[in-house]
Amino acid sequence: MERLSGKVAVVTGGASGIGAATCRRLVREGARVVIGDLDALRAHELAKELGDVSLAVPFDAGDVKSVEELIAAAVARFGRLDILHNNAAIMANEHIKRDNNPVDIDFDVWDKTFAVNVRGYVAGCKYAIPHMLKAGGGAIVMTSSGSAHRGDLSNIAYGASKAAVTNFARYVATIYGKQGIRCNTISPGLIRTEGGQKNVQGAMVKVMADNTLAPRLGLPEDIAAAVAYLVSDDGAFVTGQDIAVDGGMLAHMPYYSDFLNATAAW
Ligand SMILES: NC(=O)c1ccc[n+]([C@@H]2O[C@H](COP(=O)([O-])OP(=O)(O)OC[C@H]3O[C@@H](n4cnc5c(N)ncnc54)[C@H](O)[C@@H]3O)[C@@H](O)[C@H]2O)c1
């Protein structure tokens, strides 16, 4: 299946988890891929695995200049840019643990979250869109989260940053739709990536599995498949949308898992 032959993609946070699965999937579908990540070693390892159709570019999504250089490196190597997957986010447990509630939060945590998770995505668009316009169009996907759509007991900056990204994407879709650029977000449920596993552990995993309608938790490949669909011509008429790829986690009545567990006990 070569739906993306001739296309060039930049995937941020491309060295691990969802980003790495997306790089592999896009290459399998015929694209050339730039793996942008803070983790230079792992980005280079993945580029070695994928071969000449890929390029590793160490960068920091929290640094606008570095995002500009990432996009420039992609165009310098492959001559064009058609696809941007804005996907990098701070998943480090020592950061996420401090992203707690409005009374106790340290504003450095808030600001850093927004610098990487939101401004980093805006910068990706700022520097990628002119190249897409030159190529006659393009497709942008941003990784949002179920946390964008519901309240939770912690991680206020993360949730607010993902909500910001979800609506920012609609603005991009609206502003550039007539010029052939589509923009969508994907809201994953619990995906068993390294980042996901660092932050959701122990009893929490069962609670989340109990609240997932599918019989298993999510895999990075589930998200990669949705990205590949959205950036291919199969998704040509889909723009300005948020697609939940969450095994139905947000689709059911709030009492669903309590009810199942209660009836199992009867
Ligand atoms: N795993 C889940 O359950 C889940 C659920 C909802 C949303 N998400 C979202 O999916 C995306 C990918 O997360 P993942 O689960 O694959 O995590 P991951 O930790 O496996 O991968 C994240 C990658 O981003 C990179 N990164 C972090 N900060 C960066 C920065 N400042 N600049 C450049 N790269 C940076 C990391 O080095 C890492 O390679 C994130 O946007 C996350 O919010 C994940």
The ligand as an SDF file (V2000), in Angstrom:
LIG
                    3D

 44 48  0  0  0  0  0  0  0  0999 V2000
    0.6040    7.2880   25.4170 N   0  0  0  0  0  0  0  0  0  0  0  0
   -0.6070    7.7190   25.6950 C   0  0  0  0  0  0  0  0  0  0  0  0
   -1.3880    7.0570   26.4220 O   0  0  0  0  0  0  0  0  0  0  0  0
   -1.0940    9.0230   25.1280 C   0  0  0  0  0  0  0  0  0  0  0  0
   -2.4390    9.3720   25.3060 C   0  0  0  0  0  0  0  0  0  0  0  0
   -2.9110   10.5670   24.7890 C   0  0  0  0  0  0  0  0  0  0  0  0
   -2.0450   11.4030   24.0910 C   0  0  0  0  0  0  0  0  0  0  0  0
   -0.7330   11.0600   23.9370 N   0  0  0  0  0  0  0  0  0  0  0  0
    0.1270   11.9880   23.1860 C   0  0  0  0  0  0  0  0  0  0  0  0
    0.8660   11.2600   22.2260 O   0  0  0  0  0  0  0  0  0  0  0  0
    2.0750   11.9680   21.9090 C   0  0  0  0  0  0  0  0  0  0  0  0
    3.2480   11.0190   21.9070 C   0  0  0  0  0  0  0  0  0  0  0  0
    3.3930   10.4550   23.1940 O   0  0  0  0  0  0  0  0  0  0  0  0
    3.9260    8.9770   23.4270 P   0  0  0  0  0  0  0  0  0  0  0  0
    2.9350    8.2900   24.2720 O   0  0  0  0  0  0  0  0  0  0  0  0
    4.3480    8.3660   22.1460 O   0  0  0  0  0  0  0  0  0  0  0  0
    5.1810    9.2870   24.3700 O   0  0  0  0  0  0  0  0  0  0  0  0
    6.7320    8.8910   24.2970 P   0  0  0  0  0  0  0  0  0  0  0  0
    7.3050    9.4180   25.5550 O   0  0  0  0  0  0  0  0  0  0  0  0
    6.8670    7.4410   24.0010 O   0  0  0  0  0  0  0  0  0  0  0  0
    7.2420    9.7380   23.0600 O   0  0  0  0  0  0  0  0  0  0  0  0
    7.3490   11.1360   23.1160 C   0  0  0  0  0  0  0  0  0  0  0  0
    8.5680   11.5790   22.3110 C   0  0  0  0  0  0  0  0  0  0  0  0
    8.5980   13.0070   22.3100 O   0  0  0  0  0  0  0  0  0  0  0  0
    9.9380   13.4120   22.5450 C   0  0  0  0  0  0  0  0  0  0  0  0
    9.9620   14.7460   23.1440 N   0  0  0  0  0  0  0  0  0  0  0  0
    9.5990   15.0980   24.4010 C   0  0  0  0  0  0  0  0  0  0  0  0
    9.8080   16.4090   24.5920 N   0  0  0  0  0  0  0  0  0  0  0  0
   10.2940   16.8960   23.4340 C   0  0  0  0  0  0  0  0  0  0  0  0
   10.7280   18.1820   23.0120 C   0  0  0  0  0  0  0  0  0  0  0  0
   10.7140   19.2310   23.8360 N   0  0  0  0  0  0  0  0  0  0  0  0
   11.1780   18.3310   21.7390 N   0  0  0  0  0  0  0  0  0  0  0  0
   11.2380   17.2750   20.9030 C   0  0  0  0  0  0  0  0  0  0  0  0
   10.8710   16.0270   21.2540 N   0  0  0  0  0  0  0  0  0  0  0  0
   10.4010   15.8470   22.4950 C   0  0  0  0  0  0  0  0  0  0  0  0
   10.5210   12.3560   23.4740 C   0  0  0  0  0  0  0  0  0  0  0  0
   11.9420   12.3490   23.4290 O   0  0  0  0  0  0  0  0  0  0  0  0
    9.8940   11.0940   22.9210 C   0  0  0  0  0  0  0  0  0  0  0  0
   10.7070   10.5100   21.9230 O   0  0  0  0  0  0  0  0  0  0  0  0
    2.1520   13.1080   22.9130 C   0  0  0  0  0  0  0  0  0  0  0  0
    1.6840   14.2970   22.2890 O   0  0  0  0  0  0  0  0  0  0  0  0
    1.1940   12.6960   24.0140 C   0  0  0  0  0  0  0  0  0  0  0  0
    0.6680   13.7840   24.7000 O   0  0  0  0  0  0  0  0  0  0  0  0
   -0.2450    9.8920   24.4380 C   0  0  0  0  0  0  0  0  0  0  0  0
  1  2  1  0
  2  3  2  0
  2  4  1  0
  4  5  1  0
  4 44  2  0
  5  6  2  0
  6  7  1  0
  7  8  2  0
  8  9  1  0
  8 44  1  0
  9 10  1  0
  9 42  1  0
 10 11  1  0
 11 12  1  0
 11 40  1  0
 12 13  1  0
 13 14  1  0
 14 15  2  0
 14 16  1  0
 14 17  1  0
 17 18  1  0
 18 19  2  0
 18 20  1  0
 18 21  1  0
 21 22  1  0
 22 23  1  0
 23 24  1  0
 23 38  1  0
 24 25  1  0
 25 26  1  0
 25 36  1  0
 26 27  1  0
 26 35  1  0
 27 28  2  0
 28 29  1  0
 29 30  1  0
 29 35  2  0
 30 31  1  0
 30 32  2  0
 32 33  1  0
 33 34  2  0
 34 35  1  0
 36 37  1  0
 36 38  1  0
 38 39  1  0
 40 41  1  0
 40 42  1  0
 42 43  1  0
M  CHG  2   8   1  16  -1
M  END
$$$$
